[in-house]
């Protein structure tokens, strides 16, 4: 405790004054404690310490209590906080996965931040893959914080050996180059059969949807002509390697396969490169990045955008102050710091320039401009838990009729999204 603080407290003799000095319960001095829940590994300890120190210095009446949460079990913990009747134990700001906002908003426990979005946060420039999931029925409940998405990680040495001088610019070139790379003991690409996030991008690129909603009712849409074209492209690409048709990218972990040095391409987030190089240090300097090509040159393909939004509970004890913390975290200064610290994509397309010197993050940012998220249904988590999309993909890859398999999967999606 510093001497100035002690002197100030000594000069005051009433219980009320002592409370104002922070020595007795109560806080008549006007100082507020804003409790913030951030998820583990979303930001480094150093970033959090920098933000806390700077924010408290700029806002002398605010103390930040930043509490790190584990992803495992967070859904129930957040839901319980949002359903609190008296506000006890409710944080003022919560970081949530961008695709989780709908289910939390469905509980009715989130503060509507539409006004702040339009007035203070330049929402017109937000990345759609973060902003759209945070918007429910025209109201903005989730404020975009950071984004990450898949890119193509490629082995520059294998590309050079095959006479390929630059990454492909279109889907057609991508297939041609991958076929050229897929020779002898080498795989043109390692693409697991059930990488449904990658499939989603291919479907969106064709103009299709995983599911379509209207008036709160949702229906699976994998059987549309556009969605079927996306699956056909996935099948063509997947066949240019030896990825398993009946497993996802974690079985086995695809970075471990790539680290063997005989795979030309991998679809993953740029951070995967660190894991590859740890397993095989000889690959350092050999790896590069490019956005998944689109149908036309100069326009990256659509991708699934993951990441986090920031929300404020209705029952937050310091909701107004919490909103100001959100505005700071979502503003240019701290977006720039976070993006450069974590190699993330900032929440606005206009901030892509701040990571231009980071090749992996720059590739992500280029793709994120066409990023999207999963269907904005509060029940989408049930689809991912059951995941008929994975079953559908495997069936098509091993020879089933695509239309029939898509109809079956779409019917199951419709059932899982039904509002009983």
C-alpha positions as CSV (number, residue, x, y, z in Angstrom):
1,X,0.0,0.0,0.0
2,X,1.6,3.4,-1.0
3,X,2.1,6.3,1.4
4,X,-0.2,8.6,-0.5
5,X,-3.1,6.1,-0.1
6,X,-2.4,5.7,3.6
7,X,-2.2,9.5,4.2
8,X,-5.5,9.9,2.4
9,X,-7.2,7.2,4.5
10,X,-5.7,8.5,7.8
11,X,-7.2,11.9,7.2
12,X,-10.7,10.4,7.1
13,X,-12.3,9.1,10.2
14,X,-15.8,8.0,9.5
15,X,-16.7,4.4,8.4
16,X,-18.1,5.8,5.2
17,X,-14.7,7.5,4.5
18,X,-12.9,4.3,5.3
19,X,-15.1,2.4,2.9
20,X,-14.3,5.0,0.3
21,X,-10.6,4.2,0.8
22,X,-11.3,0.6,0.2
23,X,-10.6,-0.6,3.8
24,X,-14.2,-1.5,4.6
25,X,-16.9,-3.2,2.5
26,X,-18.6,-0.9,0.0
27,X,-17.3,1.5,-2.6
28,X,-18.5,5.0,-2.2
29,X,-15.5,6.4,-4.1
30,X,-17.1,5.6,-7.4
31,X,-14.5,3.0,-8.4
32,X,-16.0,0.1,-10.3
33,X,-14.7,-3.4,-10.8
34,X,-15.5,-4.8,-14.3
35,X,-15.2,-8.6,-14.4
36,X,-14.2,-10.0,-17.8
37,X,-14.2,-13.7,-18.8
38,X,-11.6,-14.5,-21.5
39,X,-11.0,-17.9,-22.8
40,X,-7.7,-19.8,-22.3
41,X,-5.1,-19.2,-25.0
42,X,-7.1,-16.5,-26.8
43,X,-4.5,-14.0,-25.7
44,X,-1.1,-14.2,-24.1
45,X,-0.7,-13.3,-20.4
46,X,1.5,-10.4,-21.6
47,X,-1.2,-9.0,-23.8
48,X,-3.8,-9.2,-21.0
49,X,-1.4,-7.5,-18.6
50,X,-0.7,-4.7,-21.2
51,X,-4.4,-4.1,-21.7
52,X,-5.3,-4.2,-18.1
53,X,-2.6,-1.7,-17.1
54,X,-3.3,0.7,-19.9
55,X,-7.1,0.6,-19.5
56,X,-6.9,1.2,-15.7
57,X,-4.5,4.1,-16.3
58,X,-6.8,5.7,-18.8
59,X,-9.9,5.0,-16.7
60,X,-9.0,5.8,-13.1
61,X,-12.4,4.8,-11.8
62,X,-12.2,1.3,-13.3
63,X,-10.5,-1.9,-12.0
64,X,-10.4,-4.8,-14.4
65,X,-10.8,-8.3,-13.0
66,X,-9.9,-10.5,-15.9
67,X,-10.6,-14.2,-15.3
68,X,-9.4,-16.9,-17.7
69,X,-11.9,-19.7,-18.5
70,X,-11.4,-23.2,-19.9
71,X,-13.3,-24.0,-23.1
72,X,-14.4,-27.4,-21.7
73,X,-17.7,-26.9,-19.9
74,X,-17.9,-23.2,-20.7
75,X,-21.3,-23.5,-22.3
76,X,-23.1,-24.4,-19.1
77,X,-21.2,-21.8,-17.1
78,X,-22.2,-19.0,-19.5
79,X,-25.8,-20.2,-19.7
80,X,-26.0,-20.2,-15.9
81,X,-24.7,-16.7,-15.7
82,X,-27.1,-15.4,-18.3
83,X,-30.0,-17.0,-16.5
84,X,-29.1,-15.4,-13.1
85,X,-32.0,-13.6,-11.5
86,X,-30.1,-11.4,-9.1
87,X,-26.8,-10.8,-11.1
88,X,-24.6,-12.4,-8.4
89,X,-21.5,-13.9,-9.9
90,X,-22.4,-12.6,-13.4
91,X,-19.4,-11.2,-15.3
92,X,-19.7,-7.9,-17.2
93,X,-18.0,-9.1,-20.4
94,X,-17.7,-12.6,-21.8
95,X,-15.7,-13.9,-24.7
96,X,-17.7,-16.5,-26.6
97,X,-17.1,-18.5,-29.8
98,X,-18.6,-16.6,-32.7
99,X,-20.9,-19.5,-33.6
100,X,-22.2,-19.7,-30.0
101,X,-23.8,-16.3,-29.9
102,X,-27.1,-17.5,-31.2
103,X,-27.6,-20.1,-28.5
104,X,-26.8,-17.6,-25.8
105,X,-29.0,-14.9,-27.3
106,X,-31.8,-17.4,-27.4
107,X,-31.7,-17.5,-23.6
108,X,-32.7,-13.8,-23.6
109,X,-29.8,-12.9,-21.3
110,X,-27.6,-10.8,-23.6
111,X,-27.5,-7.0,-23.8
112,X,-28.5,-5.6,-27.2
113,X,-25.4,-3.7,-28.5
114,X,-26.8,-2.5,-31.8
115,X,-26.5,1.2,-30.9
116,X,-22.9,0.9,-29.9
117,X,-22.1,-1.1,-33.0
118,X,-23.5,1.6,-35.3
119,X,-22.4,4.6,-33.3
120,X,-19.0,3.8,-31.9
121,X,-17.5,0.7,-33.6
122,X,-17.7,1.2,-37.4
123,X,-19.6,-2.1,-37.8
124,X,-19.8,-1.6,-41.5
125,X,-16.2,-2.8,-41.8
126,X,-16.6,-5.9,-39.6
127,X,-15.6,-9.3,-41.0
128,X,-18.9,-11.0,-41.8
129,X,-17.8,-14.3,-40.4
130,X,-17.7,-12.7,-36.9
131,X,-20.4,-10.0,-37.3
132,X,-23.2,-12.2,-38.8
133,X,-23.3,-14.8,-36.0
134,X,-23.5,-12.0,-33.5
135,X,-26.6,-10.5,-35.1
136,X,-29.9,-12.1,-34.2
137,X,-33.1,-10.8,-35.8
138,X,-31.5,-7.5,-36.7
139,X,-30.0,-6.9,-33.2
140,X,-26.2,-7.1,-32.6
141,X,-25.5,-9.1,-29.4
142,X,-21.9,-10.2,-30.2
143,X,-19.1,-7.7,-31.0
144,X,-16.4,-9.2,-33.2
145,X,-13.1,-9.6,-31.4
146,X,-10.7,-11.8,-33.5
147,X,-10.9,-14.2,-36.4
148,X,-8.9,-17.2,-37.7
149,X,-9.6,-19.3,-40.7
150,X,-8.0,-22.0,-42.8
151,X,-5.5,-21.4,-45.6
152,X,-3.4,-23.7,-47.7
153,X,-0.1,-24.5,-46.2
154,X,2.3,-25.6,-49.0
155,X,5.7,-27.1,-49.3
156,X,7.6,-24.6,-51.5
157,X,10.3,-27.2,-52.2
158,X,7.9,-29.8,-53.6
159,X,6.2,-27.1,-55.7
160,X,9.6,-26.1,-57.2
161,X,10.5,-29.8,-57.8
162,X,7.2,-30.1,-59.8
163,X,8.0,-26.9,-61.8
164,X,5.2,-24.9,-60.2
165,X,6.4,-21.3,-59.8
166,X,3.6,-19.7,-57.9
167,X,0.5,-20.8,-56.0
168,X,-2.7,-21.3,-58.0
169,X,-5.0,-18.4,-58.6
170,X,-8.2,-20.3,-59.4
171,X,-9.9,-23.5,-58.4
172,X,-9.2,-25.0,-61.9
173,X,-5.5,-24.2,-61.5
174,X,-5.5,-25.6,-58.0
175,X,-6.8,-29.0,-59.2
176,X,-4.3,-29.0,-62.1
177,X,-1.3,-28.2,-59.8
178,X,-2.4,-30.7,-57.2
179,X,-2.7,-33.4,-59.8
180,X,0.8,-32.6,-60.9
181,X,2.1,-32.8,-57.4
182,X,0.4,-36.1,-56.7
183,X,3.0,-38.4,-58.2
184,X,5.2,-41.2,-57.0
185,X,5.3,-41.4,-53.3
186,X,4.1,-37.8,-52.9
187,X,0.6,-36.6,-52.1
188,X,-0.7,-33.6,-53.9
189,X,-2.7,-32.7,-50.8
190,X,-3.7,-34.3,-47.6
191,X,-7.4,-33.8,-47.1
192,X,-9.3,-35.9,-44.7
193,X,-12.7,-37.2,-45.9
194,X,-14.7,-35.5,-43.1
195,X,-13.2,-32.0,-43.0
196,X,-16.6,-30.5,-43.1
197,X,-15.5,-26.9,-42.3
198,X,-13.5,-27.0,-45.6
199,X,-16.5,-28.4,-47.4
200,X,-18.6,-25.6,-46.1
201,X,-16.4,-23.1,-47.8
202,X,-16.6,-25.0,-51.1
203,X,-20.4,-25.1,-50.8
204,X,-20.6,-21.3,-50.1
205,X,-18.2,-20.6,-53.0
206,X,-20.8,-22.3,-55.3
207,X,-23.6,-20.3,-53.8
208,X,-25.0,-23.1,-51.6
209,X,-25.8,-23.4,-47.9
210,X,-25.5,-26.0,-45.2
211,X,-29.0,-25.0,-44.0
212,X,-31.5,-22.3,-44.8
213,X,-33.6,-20.5,-42.3
214,X,-36.8,-18.4,-42.4
215,X,-38.9,-17.1,-39.6
216,X,-37.0,-19.2,-37.1
217,X,-37.5,-22.4,-39.1
218,X,-34.4,-24.1,-40.5
219,X,-34.0,-26.8,-43.2
220,X,-30.9,-28.7,-44.3
221,X,-29.8,-27.6,-47.8
222,X,-27.0,-30.0,-48.8
223,X,-29.1,-31.4,-51.6
224,X,-29.3,-28.1,-53.5
225,X,-27.5,-28.1,-56.9
226,X,-25.0,-25.5,-55.6
227,X,-24.2,-27.5,-52.5
228,X,-23.8,-30.6,-54.6
229,X,-21.3,-28.8,-56.8
230,X,-19.3,-27.9,-53.7
231,X,-19.2,-31.6,-52.6
232,X,-18.1,-32.6,-56.1
233,X,-15.2,-30.2,-56.0
234,X,-14.2,-31.5,-52.5
235,X,-14.3,-35.1,-53.9
236,X,-12.0,-34.1,-56.8
237,X,-9.5,-32.5,-54.6
238,X,-9.6,-35.1,-51.9
239,X,-8.7,-37.8,-54.4
240,X,-5.4,-36.1,-55.2
241,X,-3.9,-37.5,-52.0
242,X,-4.3,-40.3,-49.5
243,X,-6.4,-38.7,-46.8
244,X,-8.7,-41.2,-45.1
245,X,-12.3,-41.0,-46.4
246,X,-13.9,-42.0,-43.2
247,X,-12.1,-39.8,-40.7
248,X,-11.7,-36.1,-39.9
249,X,-8.5,-34.0,-39.8
250,X,-7.7,-35.1,-36.2
251,X,-7.7,-38.8,-36.9
252,X,-4.8,-38.9,-37.5
253,X,-3.7,-35.4,-36.8
254,X,-3.0,-34.1,-40.2
255,X,0.0,-32.0,-39.3
256,X,1.8,-35.2,-38.2
257,X,1.2,-36.6,-41.7
258,X,2.4,-33.4,-43.3
259,X,5.6,-33.4,-41.2
260,X,6.8,-36.5,-43.0
261,X,7.8,-34.2,-45.8
262,X,6.0,-36.0,-48.7
263,X,2.8,-34.0,-48.8
264,X,2.6,-30.9,-50.9
265,X,-0.4,-29.1,-49.4
266,X,-2.5,-29.0,-46.2
267,X,-5.6,-27.0,-45.4
268,X,-5.3,-25.6,-41.9
269,X,-4.7,-22.5,-39.8
270,X,-1.2,-21.0,-40.2
271,X,-0.4,-21.8,-36.6
272,X,-0.2,-25.4,-37.6
273,X,3.2,-24.7,-39.1
274,X,4.8,-24.4,-35.7
275,X,3.6,-28.0,-34.9
276,X,4.9,-29.2,-38.2
277,X,8.3,-27.7,-37.7
278,X,8.6,-29.0,-34.1
279,X,8.1,-32.5,-35.5
280,X,10.4,-32.0,-38.4
281,X,12.9,-29.1,-38.0
282,X,14.2,-29.7,-41.5
283,X,11.0,-28.2,-42.9
284,X,11.8,-24.7,-41.5
285,X,11.9,-22.3,-44.3
286,X,10.2,-24.6,-46.7
287,X,6.5,-23.8,-46.0
288,X,4.4,-21.0,-47.4
289,X,0.7,-20.0,-47.4
290,X,-2.0,-19.0,-49.8
291,X,-5.8,-18.5,-49.5
292,X,-7.9,-21.2,-50.9
293,X,-8.5,-20.2,-54.5
294,X,-11.9,-19.1,-55.7
295,X,-13.6,-19.8,-59.0
296,X,-12.2,-16.6,-60.5
297,X,-8.7,-15.2,-60.3
298,X,-8.1,-12.4,-57.8
299,X,-10.9,-13.5,-55.5
300,X,-10.1,-16.0,-52.8
301,X,-12.6,-18.8,-52.1
302,X,-15.2,-18.6,-49.4
303,X,-14.0,-20.0,-46.0
304,X,-15.4,-20.8,-42.6
305,X,-14.4,-18.1,-40.1
306,X,-13.8,-19.1,-36.6
307,X,-12.9,-16.8,-33.7
308,X,-14.6,-15.0,-30.8
309,X,-17.1,-12.3,-30.1
310,X,-17.5,-10.3,-27.0
311,X,-20.9,-10.1,-25.2
312,X,-22.4,-8.3,-22.2
313,X,-24.9,-10.0,-20.0
314,X,-28.2,-8.2,-19.3
315,X,-27.7,-8.8,-15.6
316,X,-24.1,-7.7,-15.5
317,X,-23.5,-5.5,-12.4
318,X,-21.4,-3.0,-14.4
319,X,-23.0,-3.5,-17.8
320,X,-22.4,0.1,-19.0
321,X,-18.7,0.0,-18.0
322,X,-18.5,-3.5,-19.5
323,X,-19.6,-2.1,-22.9
324,X,-16.8,0.5,-22.7
325,X,-14.3,-2.4,-22.2
326,X,-15.7,-4.2,-25.2
327,X,-15.3,-1.0,-27.2
328,X,-11.7,-0.8,-26.3
329,X,-10.9,-4.4,-27.1
330,X,-12.7,-4.1,-30.4
331,X,-11.1,-0.8,-31.3
332,X,-8.1,-0.2,-33.6
333,X,-5.4,0.1,-31.0
334,X,-6.0,-3.2,-29.2
335,X,-7.1,-5.0,-32.3
336,X,-3.7,-4.1,-33.8
337,X,-1.9,-5.3,-30.7
338,X,-3.8,-8.5,-30.5
339,X,-3.5,-9.4,-34.2
340,X,0.2,-8.8,-34.1
341,X,0.7,-10.7,-30.9
342,X,-1.4,-13.7,-31.8
343,X,-1.2,-13.7,-35.6
344,X,-5.0,-13.3,-35.7
345,X,-7.1,-11.6,-38.3
346,X,-8.4,-8.3,-36.9
347,X,-12.2,-7.8,-36.7
348,X,-12.3,-5.3,-39.6
349,X,-11.3,-5.8,-43.2
350,X,-9.8,-2.3,-43.0
351,X,-7.2,-3.5,-40.5
352,X,-5.8,-6.3,-42.6
353,X,-2.8,-4.0,-43.3
354,X,-1.6,-4.3,-39.7
355,X,-0.6,-8.0,-40.3
356,X,0.7,-7.5,-43.8
357,X,4.2,-8.5,-42.7
358,X,3.0,-11.8,-41.3
359,X,2.6,-14.2,-44.3
360,X,0.3,-16.7,-42.5
361,X,-1.9,-14.0,-41.0
362,X,-2.0,-12.0,-44.2
363,X,-3.2,-15.1,-46.1
364,X,-5.9,-15.6,-43.5
365,X,-6.9,-12.0,-43.7
366,X,-7.3,-12.2,-47.5
367,X,-9.5,-15.2,-47.2
368,X,-11.4,-13.8,-44.2
369,X,-12.8,-11.0,-46.4
370,X,-15.0,-13.8,-47.8
371,X,-15.4,-15.7,-44.5
372,X,-18.6,-16.9,-43.2
373,X,-19.9,-18.8,-40.1
374,X,-22.2,-21.8,-39.7
375,X,-26.0,-21.3,-39.9
376,X,-27.2,-18.8,-37.2
377,X,-29.5,-21.2,-35.4
378,X,-29.4,-21.5,-31.6
379,X,-29.6,-25.3,-32.2
380,X,-26.7,-25.6,-34.6
381,X,-24.6,-27.1,-31.8
382,X,-26.8,-30.2,-32.0
383,X,-25.9,-30.6,-35.7
384,X,-22.2,-30.5,-34.9
385,X,-22.7,-33.0,-32.1
386,X,-24.5,-35.5,-34.3
387,X,-22.9,-34.3,-37.5
388,X,-24.7,-35.9,-40.4
389,X,-22.4,-33.8,-42.7
390,X,-19.5,-36.0,-41.9
391,X,-21.5,-39.2,-42.6
392,X,-22.7,-37.7,-45.9
393,X,-19.1,-36.8,-47.0
394,X,-17.8,-40.3,-46.4
395,X,-20.7,-41.9,-48.2
396,X,-20.1,-39.7,-51.3
397,X,-16.3,-40.3,-51.2
398,X,-16.7,-44.1,-51.2
399,X,-19.2,-44.0,-54.1
400,X,-22.7,-43.4,-52.8
401,X,-25.2,-41.4,-55.0
402,X,-24.5,-37.8,-53.9
403,X,-28.1,-36.6,-54.3
404,X,-29.5,-39.4,-52.3
405,X,-26.9,-39.1,-49.5
406,X,-27.4,-35.3,-49.5
407,X,-31.2,-35.7,-49.1
408,X,-30.7,-38.0,-46.1
409,X,-28.2,-35.7,-44.5
410,X,-30.4,-32.6,-45.1
411,X,-33.4,-34.3,-43.6
412,X,-31.4,-35.1,-40.5
413,X,-30.1,-31.5,-40.2
414,X,-33.7,-30.3,-40.5
415,X,-34.8,-32.6,-37.7
416,X,-31.9,-31.4,-35.4
417,X,-32.7,-27.8,-36.0
418,X,-36.5,-28.2,-35.5
419,X,-38.0,-26.0,-32.8
420,X,-40.0,-28.5,-30.8
